[in-house]
Structures are given as C-alpha cells and as structure tokens.
Amino acid sequence: VVVGWFIIAMASAEGGQAKLRELLSGVPVRHAMSPDPVTVPASLTVAQFLTAPEFRYRHSAFPVVDEEQRPVGLVQVRTAAGVPDVERDSPVTSVMIPVGDIPTPRPDDPLVHLLPALDSSPAHRALVVENGRVVGVVTSSDISRVTSWLASFPAGRGRAS
C-alpha cells in the first residue's frame, strides 16, 4: 500500500512524472511481468472457473485463451463470482474483459510506455504477448515492485536492462 501510494504521489506532479519516466527508462516489460500465467480456456463455464482448484487463491484475474492459446480476454474472479447461480453455465467469455480493452505489450517493449495504458485499462492489468501467446501479466503492483527496487539504488546503479 505504501509503495502504491508512493507511485501515485510521484505520478501526480509533473516533476514526479518525469522522475518516474527517468527511473523506468530502459526497463523492458519483461522485468516487471509475472511470467507464465495460468490461463483459462475460453470454453470453460463460469461455474467451472469458480470451482477449479487452479484458479483459486493466487490471483484475482486470469487471461482467457482460445483453443490455439491466443489471448481473447481477461476474467476477474470478482466479476465471475457476481454471476447469479442460474447463469453460471454461461462461458467465461460472457463475463471477461475483451483483449481489445486490455494493453498487450511485448516483453521487450519499454515499461514506461505501458503506464498510461495500464491506468486507463478497465482491468488495470496488461497481458504480455509474444508470438500470439500470453507469456506474462503486468499489474500496478508489479510496477511498484520494480520502481521500489530501482529507487533503492543511487542513480544509474542496479538498473535492470
């Protein structure tokens, strides 16, 4: 929470924005992403998604993929849990955020360019895509972790590039 507040406070002022851009310059998305996310098949029903052990406890949202493992969206546990019991036989695609509404950077894209897209995304997450497949997920917490780590070093030291 404190790190998140730190990033929000930095980004709220023009000088803070410049500092954040400078801190993250040269850092690729791959250094912030959580790699190899668990994905949800688009054919799964909401009920199956909510009861399957692999989708419990660890994350609050999961990439949804088609039969060829291409991303089609992102399903949030909270949204799926809000579906009435009588409608839980519908596919997760009926409650997901479509991939077109989610940032989809490549692993080597600059992390600093992802910040505005992440803030404006309804999911506040990005699906990192390489060769048409989801290879990672980036959240605000991931960026906070990288920013905190970089800020703990004197200028220019510890740069992950």
C-alpha positions as CSV (number, residue, x, y, z in Angstrom):
1,V,0.0,0.0,0.0
2,V,2.8,2.4,0.9
3,V,4.7,1.7,-2.3
4,G,1.5,2.2,-4.3
5,W,0.9,5.5,-2.5
6,F,4.5,6.5,-3.3
7,I,3.9,5.8,-7.1
8,I,0.6,7.7,-7.1
9,A,2.1,10.6,-5.3
10,M,5.1,10.7,-7.7
11,A,2.9,10.5,-10.8
12,S,0.5,13.2,-9.6
13,A,3.0,16.1,-10.0
14,E,4.8,16.9,-13.3
15,G,8.2,16.6,-11.6
16,G,7.1,13.2,-10.2
17,Q,6.1,12.0,-13.6
18,A,9.4,13.0,-15.1
19,K,11.2,11.2,-12.3
20,L,9.1,8.1,-12.8
21,R,9.8,8.1,-16.5
22,E,13.5,8.5,-15.9
23,L,13.5,5.7,-13.3
24,L,11.8,3.3,-15.6
25,S,13.6,4.4,-18.8
26,G,15.3,1.5,-20.4
27,V,13.4,-1.1,-18.3
28,P,11.6,-3.6,-20.5
29,V,8.1,-5.0,-19.7
30,R,9.7,-8.5,-19.1
31,H,11.4,-7.2,-15.9
32,A,8.1,-6.3,-14.3
33,M,5.8,-9.1,-15.6
34,S,4.8,-12.2,-13.7
35,P,5.8,-14.8,-16.3
36,D,3.8,-17.9,-17.4
37,P,0.4,-17.1,-16.0
38,V,-2.2,-19.7,-15.5
39,T,-4.7,-19.3,-18.3
40,V,-8.5,-20.0,-18.6
41,P,-9.8,-21.8,-21.6
42,A,-12.5,-19.8,-23.4
43,S,-14.7,-22.9,-23.4
44,L,-14.9,-23.1,-19.6
45,T,-18.1,-22.1,-17.9
46,V,-18.3,-19.6,-15.1
47,A,-19.2,-22.4,-12.7
48,Q,-16.1,-24.5,-13.8
49,F,-13.9,-21.4,-13.5
50,L,-15.1,-20.7,-9.9
51,T,-14.7,-24.3,-8.7
52,A,-11.5,-25.4,-10.4
53,P,-8.6,-25.6,-8.0
54,E,-6.0,-24.0,-10.3
55,F,-8.0,-20.7,-10.3
56,R,-8.3,-20.3,-6.5
57,Y,-6.4,-18.2,-4.0
58,R,-3.4,-17.0,-6.0
59,H,-4.7,-14.3,-8.4
60,S,-7.8,-12.1,-8.8
61,A,-7.8,-12.2,-12.6
62,F,-6.7,-14.7,-15.3
63,P,-6.0,-14.4,-19.1
64,V,-8.6,-16.2,-21.2
65,V,-7.3,-18.1,-24.3
66,D,-8.8,-19.8,-27.3
67,E,-8.1,-23.3,-28.5
68,E,-4.8,-22.2,-30.0
69,Q,-3.7,-20.5,-26.8
70,R,-4.2,-17.0,-28.2
71,P,-5.5,-14.4,-25.7
72,V,-9.1,-13.4,-26.1
73,G,-9.6,-11.5,-22.8
74,L,-9.2,-11.4,-19.0
75,V,-11.7,-12.8,-16.5
76,Q,-11.8,-11.3,-13.0
77,V,-12.8,-13.6,-10.1
78,R,-14.9,-10.9,-8.5
79,T,-16.9,-10.4,-11.7
80,A,-17.4,-14.2,-12.2
81,A,-18.4,-14.6,-8.6
82,G,-21.1,-12.0,-9.1
83,V,-22.9,-14.0,-11.7
84,P,-26.1,-15.4,-10.4
85,D,-26.1,-19.2,-9.8
86,V,-28.7,-19.8,-12.5
87,E,-26.4,-18.1,-15.1
88,R,-23.2,-19.8,-14.2
89,D,-23.4,-22.3,-17.0
90,S,-22.5,-19.5,-19.4
91,P,-18.9,-19.4,-20.8
92,V,-16.3,-17.2,-19.1
93,T,-16.2,-15.2,-22.3
94,S,-19.6,-13.7,-21.4
95,V,-18.1,-12.0,-18.3
96,M,-14.5,-11.4,-19.4
97,I,-12.9,-8.1,-20.4
98,P,-12.2,-8.5,-24.2
99,V,-8.5,-8.4,-25.2
100,G,-9.1,-5.3,-27.3
101,D,-9.7,-3.4,-24.0
102,I,-6.5,-4.6,-22.3
103,P,-3.0,-3.4,-23.1
104,T,-1.0,-6.2,-24.8
105,P,2.7,-5.2,-24.8
106,R,5.5,-7.4,-26.0
107,P,8.2,-8.5,-23.4
108,D,10.8,-6.1,-24.8
109,D,8.6,-3.0,-25.0
110,P,9.5,-0.2,-22.7
111,L,7.8,-0.4,-19.4
112,V,7.4,3.3,-19.2
113,H,5.1,3.3,-22.2
114,L,2.8,0.9,-20.5
115,L,1.9,3.1,-17.6
116,P,-0.8,5.3,-19.2
117,A,-2.4,2.3,-20.9
118,L,-2.4,0.4,-17.6
119,D,-4.1,3.3,-15.8
120,S,-6.8,3.6,-18.4
121,S,-7.5,-0.2,-18.8
122,P,-10.7,-1.5,-17.1
123,A,-8.6,-4.4,-15.8
124,H,-5.6,-2.3,-14.6
125,R,-3.5,-5.2,-16.0
126,A,-1.7,-5.9,-19.2
127,L,-1.3,-9.2,-20.9
128,V,2.2,-9.6,-22.2
129,V,2.0,-11.3,-25.6
130,E,4.8,-12.8,-27.7
131,N,4.2,-14.7,-30.9
132,G,0.4,-14.6,-30.3
133,R,0.6,-16.2,-26.9
134,V,0.3,-14.8,-23.3
135,V,3.7,-15.0,-21.7
136,G,3.1,-12.8,-18.7
137,V,0.9,-10.4,-16.8
138,V,1.8,-6.9,-15.5
139,T,-0.2,-5.2,-12.7
140,S,0.3,-1.9,-10.9
141,S,1.8,-4.0,-8.0
142,D,4.5,-5.4,-10.4
143,I,5.4,-1.9,-11.5
144,S,5.5,-0.7,-7.9
145,R,7.9,-3.5,-7.0
146,V,10.3,-2.6,-9.9
147,T,10.0,1.1,-9.1
148,S,10.8,0.5,-5.4
149,W,13.7,-1.7,-6.3
150,L,15.2,0.8,-8.7
151,A,14.6,3.7,-6.3
152,S,16.6,1.9,-3.6
153,F,19.8,2.3,-5.7
154,P,21.8,5.5,-6.3
155,A,21.2,7.0,-9.8
156,G,22.2,4.6,-12.5
157,R,23.0,1.6,-10.2
158,G,21.0,-1.6,-10.2
159,R,19.4,-0.8,-13.5
160,A,17.7,-3.9,-14.9
161,S,18.1,-3.6,-18.6
